[in-house]
Protein backbone atom coordinates (compact mmCIF):
# COMPACT_ATOMS: atom_id res chain seq x y z
CA UNK A 1 0.00 0.00 0.00
CA UNK A 2 1.40 3.49 -0.83
CA UNK A 3 2.60 5.60 2.04
CA UNK A 4 2.40 9.38 2.34
CA UNK A 5 4.61 11.40 4.63
CA UNK A 6 3.02 13.86 7.01
CA UNK A 7 3.78 17.50 6.35
CA UNK A 8 6.17 18.93 8.87
CA UNK A 9 9.08 21.22 9.52
CA UNK A 10 11.94 20.11 7.30
CA UNK A 11 14.67 22.31 8.79
CA UNK A 12 17.80 20.38 9.68
CA UNK A 13 17.61 19.07 13.24
CA UNK A 14 14.40 20.97 14.01
CA UNK A 15 12.21 17.92 14.56
CA UNK A 16 12.75 14.20 14.38
CA UNK A 17 11.30 12.61 11.24
CA UNK A 18 7.98 10.93 11.82
CA UNK A 19 7.38 7.53 10.31
CA UNK A 20 5.36 7.70 7.09
CA UNK A 21 1.66 7.37 7.77
CA UNK A 22 -0.17 4.50 6.09
CA UNK A 23 -3.01 5.94 4.01
CA UNK A 24 -6.14 4.21 2.80
CA UNK A 25 -6.93 4.76 -0.86
CA UNK A 26 -10.25 2.94 -0.78
CA UNK A 27 -11.15 1.65 -4.23
CA UNK A 28 -8.80 4.09 -6.04
CA UNK A 29 -5.93 1.61 -6.47
CA UNK A 30 -8.24 -0.72 -8.40
CA UNK A 31 -9.44 1.95 -10.83
CA UNK A 32 -7.82 2.04 -14.26
CA UNK A 33 -8.39 5.78 -14.51
CA UNK A 34 -6.62 6.42 -11.21
CA UNK A 35 -3.63 4.24 -12.13
CA UNK A 36 -3.37 5.75 -15.63
CA UNK A 37 -3.41 9.24 -14.09
CA UNK A 38 -0.75 8.28 -11.52
CA UNK A 39 1.47 6.88 -14.26
CA UNK A 40 0.92 9.95 -16.46
CA UNK A 41 1.77 12.27 -13.57
CA UNK A 42 4.99 10.35 -12.86
CA UNK A 43 6.00 10.42 -16.54
CA UNK A 44 5.21 14.13 -16.77
CA UNK A 45 7.16 15.03 -13.60
CA UNK A 46 10.17 13.00 -14.72
CA UNK A 47 10.16 14.41 -18.26
CA UNK A 48 9.65 17.99 -17.06
CA UNK A 49 12.70 17.65 -14.81
CA UNK A 50 14.73 16.00 -17.57
CA UNK A 51 14.13 18.74 -20.15
CA UNK A 52 13.86 21.80 -17.88
CA UNK A 53 17.33 23.06 -18.78
CA UNK A 54 16.39 23.01 -22.47
CA UNK A 55 13.65 25.59 -21.88
CA UNK A 56 10.85 23.49 -23.32
CA UNK A 57 7.78 21.84 -21.82
CA UNK A 58 6.41 18.36 -22.61
CA UNK A 59 3.48 20.04 -24.39
CA UNK A 60 5.82 22.12 -26.54
CA UNK A 61 7.75 18.95 -27.39
CA UNK A 62 4.50 17.41 -28.62
CA UNK A 63 3.75 20.47 -30.77
CA UNK A 64 7.27 20.55 -32.21
CA UNK A 65 6.98 16.86 -33.06
CA UNK A 66 3.62 17.30 -34.80
CA UNK A 67 4.89 20.27 -36.82
CA UNK A 68 8.06 18.38 -37.76
CA UNK A 69 6.11 15.30 -38.85
CA UNK A 70 3.45 17.35 -40.70
CA UNK A 71 5.10 20.36 -42.40
CA UNK A 72 2.51 23.01 -43.20
CA UNK A 73 0.01 21.64 -40.65
CA UNK A 74 -2.69 24.14 -39.77
CA UNK A 75 -3.38 25.35 -36.27
CA UNK A 76 -6.97 24.17 -36.81
CA UNK A 77 -5.70 20.61 -37.35
CA UNK A 78 -3.60 20.83 -34.19
CA UNK A 79 -6.64 22.04 -32.23
CA UNK A 80 -8.50 18.92 -33.41
CA UNK A 81 -5.61 16.58 -32.55
CA UNK A 82 -5.01 17.99 -29.08
CA UNK A 83 -8.66 18.80 -28.32
CA UNK A 84 -7.69 22.21 -27.02
CA UNK A 85 -9.52 25.45 -27.47
CA UNK A 86 -8.17 27.65 -30.25
CA UNK A 87 -6.87 30.38 -27.94
CA UNK A 88 -4.82 27.95 -25.81
CA UNK A 89 -3.15 26.42 -28.84
CA UNK A 90 -2.64 29.83 -30.43
CA UNK A 91 -0.76 31.04 -27.33
CA UNK A 92 1.46 27.95 -27.31
CA UNK A 93 2.24 28.30 -31.02
CA UNK A 94 2.90 32.03 -30.60
CA UNK A 95 5.51 31.26 -27.93
CA UNK A 96 7.23 28.81 -30.29
CA UNK A 97 7.13 31.36 -33.12
CA UNK A 98 8.50 34.11 -30.87
CA UNK A 99 11.41 31.86 -29.89
CA UNK A 100 12.24 31.18 -33.54
CA UNK A 101 11.39 27.48 -33.31
CA UNK A 102 8.37 27.48 -35.63
CA UNK A 103 7.42 29.57 -38.66
CA UNK A 104 3.76 30.52 -39.05
CA UNK A 105 2.31 31.73 -42.36
CA UNK A 106 -1.14 32.07 -43.87
CA UNK A 107 -2.00 28.91 -45.78
CA UNK A 108 -1.67 29.35 -49.54
CA UNK A 109 -4.61 27.03 -50.19
CA UNK A 110 -6.93 28.62 -47.61
CA UNK A 111 -6.05 32.11 -46.36
CA UNK A 112 -8.27 31.68 -43.29
CA UNK A 113 -5.76 29.32 -41.69
CA UNK A 114 -2.17 29.51 -40.50
CA UNK A 115 0.25 26.81 -41.58
CA UNK A 116 3.26 25.87 -39.46
CA UNK A 117 6.79 24.71 -40.26
CA UNK A 118 9.69 23.82 -38.02
CA UNK A 119 12.62 26.25 -38.16
CA UNK A 120 16.24 25.00 -37.96
CA UNK A 121 16.42 26.07 -34.28
CA UNK A 122 13.23 24.09 -33.62
CA UNK A 123 14.66 21.03 -35.32
CA UNK A 124 17.85 21.25 -33.22
CA UNK A 125 15.89 21.60 -29.99
CA UNK A 126 13.56 18.79 -31.01
CA UNK A 127 16.52 16.43 -31.48
CA UNK A 128 17.87 17.25 -28.00
CA UNK A 129 14.50 16.79 -26.32
CA UNK A 130 13.76 13.60 -28.27
CA UNK A 131 17.00 12.05 -26.99
CA UNK A 132 15.81 12.63 -23.42
CA UNK A 133 12.30 11.36 -24.19
CA UNK A 134 13.78 8.20 -25.67
CA UNK A 135 15.97 7.75 -22.57
CA UNK A 136 12.82 8.00 -20.46
CA UNK A 137 11.13 5.46 -22.74
CA UNK A 138 14.02 3.04 -22.14
CA UNK A 139 13.62 3.51 -18.38
CA UNK A 140 9.91 2.69 -18.64
CA UNK A 141 10.69 -0.30 -20.88
CA UNK A 142 13.04 -1.63 -18.20
CA UNK A 143 10.06 -1.90 -15.83
CA UNK A 144 8.19 -4.11 -18.31
CA UNK A 145 8.66 -7.73 -19.34
CA UNK A 146 9.36 -8.76 -22.93
CA UNK A 147 6.33 -8.09 -25.12
CA UNK A 148 4.51 -5.97 -22.55
CA UNK A 149 5.31 -2.63 -24.21
CA UNK A 150 3.34 -3.48 -27.35
CA UNK A 151 0.54 -4.93 -25.24
CA UNK A 152 0.41 -1.86 -22.97
CA UNK A 153 0.37 0.52 -25.95
CA UNK A 154 -2.46 -1.48 -27.51
CA UNK A 155 -4.47 -1.50 -24.27
CA UNK A 156 -4.03 2.24 -23.69
CA UNK A 157 -5.08 3.00 -27.27
CA UNK A 158 -8.19 0.86 -26.86
CA UNK A 159 -9.11 2.68 -23.63
CA UNK A 160 -8.63 6.03 -25.40
CA UNK A 161 -10.82 4.96 -28.31
CA UNK A 162 -13.54 3.70 -25.95
CA UNK A 163 -13.69 7.08 -24.19
CA UNK A 164 -13.27 9.28 -27.28
CA UNK A 165 -16.54 8.29 -28.92
N, C-alpha and C positions, 0 to 999 in steps of 0.2 A: 504494500500500500504506500502511495507517495507520502512524504513528510513535508511539512511546511515549518519553517523556523518562525518563532515569535519575533515581532518587531521589538527592538530594544536599542539601548545606547551602544554604539559600536566603537566608542573611543577606547584606545589601548588601555587596558588595566582598569577601566572604570567599573565594569561589572563582570562577574563570571558569566560565561556563556551558558545559557539554559539549553537543556536537551531539546532537540526538535520535537514539536508536538505532533502526535499522530492525528491526522484529520480524516474525517469521514467524507467521502465523495458521493455517497448514496449510489444511485444508478448511473452516474455520469461515466464512470470508467467502462461501462458496457455499451455506451452509445458510440456508434460510428462517427457521428458528427462531432462529438466532443474529442475523440481521439484524433480525427483528421485535423481539427482546429489546433490541438496541442502540438501535433507534428508540424503543421504549417507555421505556427508561432516559433517553434524551435529552429526550423529552417530559416525563417526570416531574420530572427535575432542573429544567428550564426553568420548568414550572408551579409547582413548589414555591417557587422563588425569586421568581416573580412574585406569588404570593399570600401569602408569608410574613408581611408586615406586616398582613394581615387576620386573622391568627390562626386560619387554617383549613388543613386538609390537602387534597390532591386526593381522598383517600378520603371525607372529610367532605363535600366538594363533591358527590360522587356520591350520597351518602346524602341530602343536602338536596334534590338534584334529584329523586330518586326519591320522596321524601315530598311534595314540591311537586306533582309530576305525578300522584301517586296518593294523594290525601287519605284518611286512615284505613287506609293500608296496614299490614298486620301485620308484626311483626318476623319471623315465620315465613316470610312471603313474601320479605322481604329476604334472609334466610338462603339461600333457594332461588335467588334471582337472583344473589347474589354468591358463592355456593358457599363460604360461611364457616361455621365452627362457631358454634353459638348463643352461646357465651360471648364470643367475639370481637366479634360484632355487638352483643351486649347492652352491652358496655363502650363501644363507639363511640356507640351511641344514648344511653347514660347521660350521656356527656360533652356531647352536644348538648342533652339535656334540662336538665342542670345549668347550662348557659350560657344557657338561655332561648330557644334556637333552635327547639326541637321540643317539642311537647306529647305526652305518652304517657298513654294511658288504656286501661283494660280494654275490650275489644271488647264492644259491646252485644249483638251476635249470637252471640258465643261467648266467654264469660268466661275461657276458658283462655288467650286471646291478648291481646297489647297492640296497640292501634292507634295510629298516629302521624299527627300533623298539624304543618304548619309554623307557627311563631309569627311575628308581625310582624317581630321582630328577625331571625329566620331568613330571611324573605323578603328583607329589606333586604340582609343579608350575601350571600345567593344572587345577587342582582342585581349586586353589586360584583364577586363572583368570576366570574360568567358573562361580564362585560365583558372580564375579563382572559383567560379561556379562549377567548373568541371572537377576541381579538387574537392569541393564539397560533395559533388555527386559520388566521387570515389569513396569518400568517408561514409556516405549513406549506404552505398553498395556493400561496404565491409560489414555492415550490420545485418545484411540479408544473406540467405543461403543461395546456392546456385539455382538459377531459374526463377527466383522470387521477384527480381526486378521487373521482368516482363509481365509476370502475373499481377504484381502490385499496380503497375501502370495500367494494365487492362481493367482491373477492378475499379481504380479511381476514375478512369474515363467512363465506365459504365454508370457509376454513381452520379457523375456530373451530367451525363445524358439523361438519366432518370429524373433529375431535379431541374433540368433546363428545358422542360417541355413547353 
